[in-house]
Amino acid sequence: MFHPTPTAQPLPFDHMYSGMAARDSAGSIPLADAAVVQFDQLLHEIHADAPRVDADRLQQLAAWLIALPSGEAHEVIDTRLRRVQELRAMLADEDWDIDEAARARIGKLLAYIDREDDLIADRTPLLGQLDDVLLIELAWPAFADEAEDYRDYCAYRQMQHPAGAAPERRAAWVRDRMDELALWQHMLWVREQHYAPWNLPRTLFRVS
C-alpha cells in the first residue's frame, strides 16, 4: 500500500527490521529505551497507523545515514526539514482554514522538532536531527493531503492573484480547480467516445 512521504525518496525505514544486533554497529548511538518508547507514543498520537519505532531499527537507520556520502546524507535531512517550513507557513497563513485536529497534529510535530533535548541530542554531528526527520517521515500521511493542497493553493495564489478577503481567495481556488477537473473529465469522456455508434450492423449498405 502506498504511503505518502515528504520527499520523492523515502527513508528505508520500512525495510529495516529489529533484532539484527544493530546496537553494536559502527553507527551506534546512545538511546534510552524509555525515550524510544515516548518517541513511538508521540508518533502514534500524530499518526495512529504509523509503523512502530524501536531502538534497533533506529540504529540501523543511523548506520545507513552515516554510510551515505556527506552531501547526500545532509540532503536527506535538509529536504525533510524544508517540508516542515511549509507546515509552519500553512499554520500562519490566514488564507488557509485548517481544521483543529490537523492543526493539533502539526503542532505536536513542530513542538518535538523545536526541542533540543529530544531522543537524539540536536548537537550530535549529522545524526542530531535523525529522530526529527524520522518523525516527519512516518507522521507525514497524517497531513500529506493538507500539505499538498496548501502547496497547490500557494502556487495558484502567486500566479492568479485572486481578489477579495481570505475566504474569497480560497473559494476562488476551489472554484477554478473544480472547473479544471470538470474540463479534464469532459475531455476524457470525449476521448473514449466513438465517432459512430459502436453497435451499428456491420453491413450498412447492400448493392443489388
RAVENDA-V553848 format. One record per helix or strand of 2 or more residues. SS is the DSSP state (H for helix, E for strand). FROM is the first residue (numbers start at 1). TO is the last residue. Records with the same first field share a line. If there is no record, write none. Layout:
BEGIN
SS->FROM-TO / FROM-TO
END
This chain:
BEGIN
H->12-15 / 22-24 / 33-46 / 55-67 / 70-92 / 100-113 / 127-142 / 144-160 / 166-191
END
